[in-house]
Amino acid sequence: MTTRVALLSREQIDRLPERAREVVEYRKSGLSLNHIQGCPLDCAYCIRHTYGLWDQRVPRAIMSDTEAVDELVSHQYFQPHMTPVQVFNRATDPFLPSVRPHTFAVLEDLDARELTNHVLVITRHSMQPEDIDRLNQLAHLKVTLLFTFSGIDNKGIEPYPSHVAAESLKLMSAPVHRRYRTILYWRPLVPGLNDSGEHLDQAHELAQHADVTVFTGLFYRDQIAAYYKANGLPEPYEDTARRKIMPETLERRVLAAFSSPTPLFRKTSCAVSYAHGLPDYNGHYGIRELCDICPLSQVQLCASSRRVPSPDRVREVARMLPEARGLVVVDITERAAVVSGLATESRYYLQHALGFQVHDVRYPHVERRHGRADIGWKDTAQDG
């Protein structure tokens, strides 16, 4: 008998932290659907620390799958066939045994609506051969499976072994004909923890099984740092940051390890788009230093679809936003539109609607470190 997640009562939901009650949240890679929360895998760096959900190890549902999908597609920022979607990427693993049926219920509901949006499903859990057939039955969605793999063997930091994700990646990538795509989601890379030559070689070998690889660093927020300290875990950095930390020397070593023609990307949306043969939906092409490792065919594809919006076009697309009257277009360059007066979620909506980078004037994107913390880079100001 298939085990499903228990549904919380209204009283239990009301006792959750405020952010944990958000079923739909706009994150950089799309609208994130999280009506099931709780995970027993206990990765010390889990983003659940920042939502007040770290102690919730048993997955629980805030609402039914049908209600959750309805809330997603009726969200003010959801654009059919355009807005990227992530399923259960904030507070659980979508392929835990009790969560798996809910993951498929969501995917099949969205597909039945004939939506063609990107849907990202991030997991480190074991997958089954029957998952291949079920995913291949999805006729409309552009589904991407991202297998989180770090190679970290410190059980205090990552109790659930990385080899499980590696085997799942190999299993799901093996079929020649499949509608979904697979990504080696190589993260988090942390100096002194999983960046030895052996670690890099291991990731390069595993990348040969995936459609594409993306690498990224560690979110090291105050709550996560406090957990590390309280539990005597080796603290990777002296400071915390609002952006992911990927030191310059570590990036150089990663690029050297992948010097062979294995598709490698710095940004998740770039990898997902490449896997489906489409231009990057986050419009990173203007940040040309990001493109220096991209396959030439992808650079040309992104270039051919690129349109630099005018200030009037930005304001036109922003009209439906709640705070549209407060929008100020500070500048538009070949790299990005720089704005003020918008909440983060509204800025992401604009970015996906325009297919062009939209930056907040308060948080400048420094050349060569686009979207990353300043920690580990020379001659930089502290990250805002």
SULHUWO-V27222 format. One record per residue. SS is DSSP state (a for helix, b for strand, c for the rest). Layout:
BEGIN
SS + SS
END
This chain:
BEGIN
c + c + c + c + c + b + b + c + c + a + a + a + a + a + c + c + c + a + a + a + a + c + c + b + b + b + b + c + c + b + b + b + b + c + c + b + b + c + c + c + c + c + c + c + c + c + a + a + a + a + a + c + c + c + c + c + c + c + c + b + b + c + c + c + a + a + a + a + a + a + a + a + a + c + c + c + c + c + c + c + c + c + c + c + b + b + b + c + c + c + c + c + c + c + c + c + a + a + a + a + a + a + a + a + a + a + a + a + a + a + a + a + c + c + c + c + c + b + b + b + b + b + b + c + c + c + c + c + a + a + a + a + a + a + a + a + c + c + c + c + c + b + b + b + b + b + b + b + b + c + c + c + c + c + c + c + c + c + c + c + c + a + a + a + a + a + a + a + a + a + a + a + a + c + c + c + c + c + c + c + b + b + b + b + b + b + c + c + c + c + c + c + c + c + c + c + a + a + a + a + a + a + a + a + a + a + a + c + c + c + c + b + b + b + b + c + c + b + c + c + c + a + a + a + a + a + a + a + a + a + c + c + c + c + c + c + c + c + c + c + c + c + c + b + b + c + c + a + a + a + a + a + a + a + a + a + a + c + c + c + c + c + c + b + b + c + c + a + a + a + a + a + a + a + a + c + c + c + c + c + c + c + c + a + a + a + c + a + a + a + a + a + a + c + c + a + a + a + a + a + a + a + a + a + a + c + c + c + c + c + a + a + a + a + a + a + a + a + a + a + c + c + c + a + a + a + c + b + b + b + b + b + c + c + c + c + b + b + b + b + c + c + c + a + a + a + a + a + a + a + a + a + a + a + c + c + c + b + b + b + c + c + c + c + c + c + c + c + c + c + c + b + c + c + c + c + c + c + c + c + c + c + c + c
END
